[in-house]
Structure formats: C-alpha cells, structure tokens
Amino acid sequence: MGAMPAPEPARDDAAAKPSFGPEWLDRAVRFAWTAMSFTLFGLGGLAVGIVVFPLLALVVRDKDRRERMTRGIVSQLFRAFIAIMAQVGLTYRVRGAEPGDDGAPVNAPNASGVGTLVVANHPTLIDVVFLLALFPGAVSVVKRAHWFNPFMMATVRMARYIPNHDTTQLLDSAEQRLRQGECLILFPEGTRTVPGQPVRFRRGAALAALRAGADILPIRITCEPLLLHKHSPWYHVPVTRPRWTFEVLDRLPADEFQAMGDSERSRSQALTAELQSRLTGGVK
C-alpha cells in the first residue's frame, strides 16, 4: 500500500491559472480543454485495456503482484488526468494527510493488520479519480456497469475492484479485502449527492468496518463552485474555476465504534449517523 503523496499547495483559483482572456473566451477555452480531457480519459482507458493490461497479464504471472501493479498504473493515469485537467484551471488541496509520528501514512493498516476503510461524501463525478490518485494501491467499490464498459472493463477486472450490484457480495468482499490489510475506498451514499436534496448514508460502510474490525478514515470533499454533480453534464463549465478540497478528518479506531451499541444493527446505525455527521455536518 502506498502512502499519500504530498498535496499541491493551496492556491487561490485566480492565481492557480492565468485567465485566457475575456470571460467568454476563458470559458470557451476551458470547455475545449474539458472536452479533450474526458476524451483522452476514455481513449486512454481503452488503450491501456487493449495493450498494457493484456501484456501485463502475460508477463506477470503472480496474481497478487499483477493486481498491485494494475492499481499502481491506475493511480499514475489518474494523476496524469488531474494534471491535464489542471490546464483548465482545476486545482485541489489536501488537508490533514500528514503521516503520523511513526511515519506511517494516514491510510496504513491498524495494529491488528486490518486495512483502513476510507469513506467520503460524493459531490462530483471525479471524486474517486482523486482518491485513487491520492491512495496508490487502494481498492475501490465501483458501479457494476463498469465491468461491461469497453473503456473501463479491463481496468476494473485487472485491478479487482469490487462491484456494487449485490449488497451481500459487496460486504463479503469488502470484509475480506480489509482483513487482508488492503485500503478500501467507499462512498456511503452509494451515488453522487443531488444538490438541494437530503443526504442519506447507507449502512454498508459501517457494516464492512464493524465486521472486519477496520479503522475508518473519513474524508470530507468540497468543490467550489460545484460541478460534475448528479444530473450535471460534463460540458457545463462554471464562470469561475473549480477547486476541490479534501479534508482528512480524525481517524476512527475500530475499538471505539465496536462499543456503539449492543447489536450489529444498532452499532451500524450509530456509526452511519456518526459518519454522516462528520462528512456533511461539519464535525471534525
């Protein structure tokens, strides 16, 4: 499992990238860059799936090593995508991701060797792109449709990400991967937040952590101005340039939330409420 890389310095949107000229021209150029970025994302995923991953499968016979290498490649590709999007004026900053006193990354396994469950709210389409770039080697829960998407199917299969179509299977897989010491990324909402609608977290993340005995690392994501949200087309370019903020909150040790109730149901409900409060209610 890789450590989280040093984040970019926090910068004001205006200072992050010079304007391309008048507002109409600036937005037109950023629209063109955005279209190119997503086109490259799709074509890059297709090319990697057709060329790189089949070659990797032939050369690297050890399954576990091949999966780790695949996730490392995904992380590097997502970093490249973010760098391209930065040409549109996209910026991001990460808060609270410094290693601990022992030098271990914030997403390191706990003392029992159980992996960390990274949970986050889900305001935009590319949240998982950022998180997989920030946590090299992490496993992600992704849409079942990606297993049949020609641009992504090779990637999600080779990386052995977890499909979200069956709750029982998802929980079993999540528990197994966490017990193996892997870092797992999961969005408790299950889908992107709908602006203006009440946020409702599902119990899946809490159940996975409780059953595996995993620590939870909550990450609060904000994007200003908001774009790429639920029902927002990719080609919507805001007047001002967007900036994502990833705020790494206090880690929740497994032994703390194991005492939240007298049954798995009550514990999972209490933990889900706690996560929703931390990620959407301003609690540190």
PLY file of the C-alpha trace (Angstrom):
ply
format ascii 1.0
element vertex 284
property float x
property float y
property float z
element edge 283
property int vertex1
property int vertex2
end_header
0.00 0.00 0.00
1.46 3.36 -0.98
1.49 6.48 1.10
-0.49 9.51 0.19
1.73 11.84 -1.86
2.39 15.39 -0.81
-0.59 17.53 -1.81
-0.39 20.54 -4.02
-0.03 23.81 -2.13
-3.37 25.50 -1.57
-3.79 28.32 -4.05
-6.46 30.83 -4.91
-8.33 29.93 -8.08
-7.36 33.19 -9.70
-3.69 32.59 -9.02
-3.68 28.94 -9.96
-4.01 29.51 -13.70
-3.98 32.77 -15.65
-7.15 33.74 -17.46
-7.34 33.00 -21.17
-8.82 36.45 -21.75
-12.36 37.83 -21.53
-14.87 35.73 -19.62
-16.50 34.30 -22.76
-13.12 33.32 -24.23
-11.90 31.89 -20.94
-14.97 29.66 -20.66
-14.74 28.62 -24.31
-11.11 27.58 -23.94
-11.85 25.74 -20.70
-14.75 23.95 -22.40
-12.39 22.78 -25.16
-9.82 21.61 -22.59
-12.53 19.79 -20.63
-13.78 18.00 -23.76
-10.24 17.00 -24.65
-9.53 15.80 -21.10
-12.54 13.48 -20.97
-11.85 12.24 -24.50
-8.28 11.38 -23.53
-9.59 9.73 -20.36
-11.84 7.42 -22.35
-9.36 6.67 -25.13
-6.55 6.23 -22.62
-8.61 3.72 -20.65
-9.41 1.83 -23.85
-5.77 1.79 -24.99
-4.49 0.64 -21.61
-7.14 -2.08 -21.52
-6.28 -3.32 -25.01
-2.48 -3.07 -24.86
-0.97 -2.54 -21.41
-3.05 -4.81 -19.19
-3.07 -7.84 -21.54
0.71 -7.51 -21.78
0.93 -7.26 -18.01
-1.15 -10.43 -17.69
1.31 -12.27 -19.93
4.47 -11.01 -18.25
3.44 -11.03 -14.57
2.15 -14.44 -13.60
1.69 -13.81 -9.88
-1.94 -12.71 -9.46
-1.48 -10.57 -6.34
1.54 -8.77 -7.79
-0.32 -8.18 -11.04
-3.25 -6.63 -9.17
-0.94 -4.32 -7.21
0.82 -3.25 -10.40
-2.52 -2.62 -12.11
-3.68 -0.38 -9.28
-0.37 1.46 -9.38
-0.84 2.11 -13.09
-4.39 3.33 -12.46
-3.09 5.73 -9.82
-0.48 7.14 -12.19
-3.00 7.51 -15.01
-5.41 9.34 -12.73
-2.63 11.67 -11.61
-1.94 12.39 -15.28
-5.64 13.08 -15.88
-5.71 15.52 -12.95
-2.62 17.25 -14.34
-4.35 17.66 -17.71
-7.49 18.99 -16.03
-5.28 21.48 -14.21
-4.80 23.15 -17.59
-8.50 24.02 -17.42
-7.87 25.76 -14.13
-8.81 22.88 -11.81
-6.94 22.98 -8.51
-7.11 20.91 -5.37
-5.73 20.88 -1.87
-5.47 18.20 0.79
-5.65 18.95 4.50
-4.69 16.66 7.36
-2.90 13.99 5.34
0.45 14.23 7.12
1.99 10.89 8.24
1.77 10.00 11.92
4.57 10.26 14.45
5.77 6.82 13.38
5.98 7.92 9.76
3.12 5.65 8.68
0.71 7.01 6.04
-2.74 8.04 7.18
-4.28 5.04 5.43
-1.94 2.44 6.97
-3.42 -0.78 8.44
-4.19 -0.75 12.15
-2.26 -2.60 14.85
-4.18 -5.79 14.05
-3.07 -5.65 10.42
-6.57 -4.85 9.18
-6.69 -2.37 6.31
-8.20 1.10 6.54
-11.65 1.91 5.19
-11.55 5.33 3.52
-15.04 6.84 3.41
-16.02 10.13 1.80
-19.02 12.12 0.73
-19.53 12.17 -3.03
-20.28 15.60 -4.53
-18.72 15.16 -8.01
-18.10 12.68 -10.80
-14.32 12.56 -10.38
-14.04 12.18 -6.59
-12.87 8.58 -6.98
-10.27 9.70 -9.52
-8.73 11.99 -6.91
-8.89 9.40 -4.14
-7.31 6.62 -6.20
-4.60 9.07 -7.24
-4.02 10.05 -3.61
-4.04 6.47 -2.28
-1.97 4.31 -4.67
-2.87 0.66 -4.41
-6.28 1.22 -2.84
-9.28 -0.92 -3.76
-12.45 0.87 -4.80
-16.12 -0.08 -4.87
-17.37 0.83 -8.35
-20.51 0.55 -10.44
-21.30 -2.86 -11.87
-21.78 -1.20 -15.27
-18.03 -0.57 -15.45
-17.48 -4.33 -15.83
-19.15 -4.08 -19.26
-17.93 -0.62 -20.30
-15.36 -1.12 -23.11
-13.35 1.85 -21.86
-13.09 0.56 -18.27
-13.81 -3.17 -18.13
-10.18 -4.30 -18.43
-9.09 -1.89 -15.71
-11.70 -2.79 -13.10
-11.26 -6.52 -13.72
-7.46 -6.50 -13.61
-7.40 -4.26 -10.52
-10.05 -6.50 -8.93
-12.20 -3.64 -7.77
-15.47 -4.51 -6.04
-18.78 -4.21 -7.95
-21.69 -2.62 -6.11
-24.57 -4.59 -7.63
-25.10 -7.08 -4.80
-25.02 -5.84 -1.21
-24.23 -9.21 0.36
-21.39 -9.90 -2.06
-20.09 -6.35 -1.65
-19.96 -6.65 2.14
-18.29 -10.06 1.99
-15.67 -8.81 -0.47
-15.07 -5.60 1.49
-14.58 -7.53 4.74
-12.19 -9.96 3.07
-10.07 -7.27 1.46
-9.86 -5.24 4.67
-8.82 -8.33 6.64
-6.08 -8.83 4.07
-4.70 -5.41 5.02
-5.83 -3.56 1.92
-7.04 0.03 1.87
-10.63 0.24 0.65
-12.41 3.35 -0.68
-16.18 3.50 -0.30
-18.81 6.23 -0.68
-21.57 5.59 1.91
-24.13 7.46 -0.21
-23.76 4.88 -2.97
-24.06 7.58 -5.63
-23.30 11.25 -6.10
-25.05 13.80 -3.91
-28.04 15.51 -5.51
-27.70 19.25 -4.78
-30.53 20.55 -2.63
-31.68 17.07 -1.60
-31.21 15.49 1.85
-28.07 13.38 2.13
-28.66 9.81 3.23
-25.78 7.46 4.01
-26.31 3.72 3.70
-25.08 1.26 6.33
-22.75 -0.67 4.03
-19.58 1.18 5.00
-20.33 0.85 8.70
-21.12 -2.87 8.39
-17.90 -3.54 6.46
-15.80 -1.76 9.09
-17.57 -3.45 12.00
-17.26 -6.95 10.56
-13.61 -6.56 9.56
-12.50 -4.62 12.65
-11.15 -1.88 10.40
-10.34 1.70 11.32
-12.22 4.33 9.32
-10.58 7.35 7.70
-13.27 9.94 6.86
-12.52 12.43 4.09
-14.77 15.43 3.55
-14.82 16.58 -0.08
-15.94 20.00 -1.24
-15.87 21.58 -4.68
-16.31 25.30 -5.26
-18.03 26.15 -7.49
-19.83 22.82 -7.66
-19.69 20.99 -10.99
-19.90 17.42 -12.31
-22.56 16.73 -9.69
-25.53 14.41 -10.08
-27.53 15.33 -13.22
-24.86 17.87 -14.25
-23.42 17.29 -17.76
-19.64 17.16 -18.15
-19.72 20.09 -20.57
-21.12 22.53 -18.01
-18.23 24.93 -17.39
-18.71 27.33 -14.46
-17.82 31.01 -14.69
-15.11 30.69 -12.04
-12.50 27.97 -11.91
-13.22 24.99 -9.63
-11.18 23.88 -6.64
-11.56 20.61 -4.78
-10.70 20.39 -1.10
-10.04 17.02 0.54
-10.13 17.33 4.31
-8.81 14.23 6.07
-10.66 14.04 9.38
-9.70 12.24 12.57
-9.30 8.51 12.14
-11.98 6.40 13.86
-10.36 3.40 15.60
-12.23 0.11 15.31
-12.47 -0.42 19.06
-14.31 2.89 19.54
-17.29 2.14 17.33
-17.48 -1.52 18.33
-18.96 -0.19 21.60
-21.63 1.99 19.96
-24.48 -0.46 20.60
-25.47 -3.90 21.80
-26.13 -5.40 18.35
-24.64 -5.16 14.87
-27.70 -3.29 13.67
-27.57 -0.67 16.43
-23.81 -0.27 16.06
-24.04 0.13 12.29
-26.85 2.67 12.61
-24.91 4.71 15.18
-21.71 4.56 13.14
-23.51 5.54 9.94
-25.04 8.55 11.71
-21.60 9.50 13.04
-20.04 9.30 9.58
-22.83 11.34 8.03
-22.42 13.98 10.74
-18.67 14.17 10.20
-18.80 14.29 6.42
-21.81 16.55 5.93
-22.38 18.32 9.25
-19.06 19.99 9.92
-17.97 17.72 12.79
-14.21 17.20 12.97
0 1
1 2
2 3
3 4
4 5
5 6
6 7
7 8
8 9
9 10
10 11
11 12
12 13
13 14
14 15
15 16
16 17
17 18
18 19
19 20
20 21
21 22
22 23
23 24
24 25
25 26
26 27
27 28
28 29
29 30
30 31
31 32
32 33
33 34
34 35
35 36
36 37
37 38
38 39
39 40
40 41
41 42
42 43
43 44
44 45
45 46
46 47
47 48
48 49
49 50
50 51
51 52
52 53
53 54
54 55
55 56
56 57
57 58
58 59
59 60
60 61
61 62
62 63
63 64
64 65
65 66
66 67
67 68
68 69
69 70
70 71
71 72
72 73
73 74
74 75
75 76
76 77
77 78
78 79
79 80
80 81
81 82
82 83
83 84
84 85
85 86
86 87
87 88
88 89
89 90
90 91
91 92
92 93
93 94
94 95
95 96
96 97
97 98
98 99
99 100
100 101
101 102
102 103
103 104
104 105
105 106
106 107
107 108
108 109
109 110
110 111
111 112
112 113
113 114
114 115
115 116
116 117
117 118
118 119
119 120
120 121
121 122
122 123
123 124
124 125
125 126
126 127
127 128
128 129
129 130
130 131
131 132
132 133
133 134
134 135
135 136
136 137
137 138
138 139
139 140
140 141
141 142
142 143
143 144
144 145
145 146
146 147
147 148
148 149
149 150
150 151
151 152
152 153
153 154
154 155
155 156
156 157
157 158
158 159
159 160
160 161
161 162
162 163
163 164
164 165
165 166
166 167
167 168
168 169
169 170
170 171
171 172
172 173
173 174
174 175
175 176
176 177
177 178
178 179
179 180
180 181
181 182
182 183
183 184
184 185
185 186
186 187
187 188
188 189
189 190
190 191
191 192
192 193
193 194
194 195
195 196
196 197
197 198
198 199
199 200
200 201
201 202
202 203
203 204
204 205
205 206
206 207
207 208
208 209
209 210
210 211
211 212
212 213
213 214
214 215
215 216
216 217
217 218
218 219
219 220
220 221
221 222
222 223
223 224
224 225
225 226
226 227
227 228
228 229
229 230
230 231
231 232
232 233
233 234
234 235
235 236
236 237
237 238
238 239
239 240
240 241
241 242
242 243
243 244
244 245
245 246
246 247
247 248
248 249
249 250
250 251
251 252
252 253
253 254
254 255
255 256
256 257
257 258
258 259
259 260
260 261
261 262
262 263
263 264
264 265
265 266
266 267
267 268
268 269
269 270
270 271
271 272
272 273
273 274
274 275
275 276
276 277
277 278
278 279
279 280
280 281
281 282
282 283
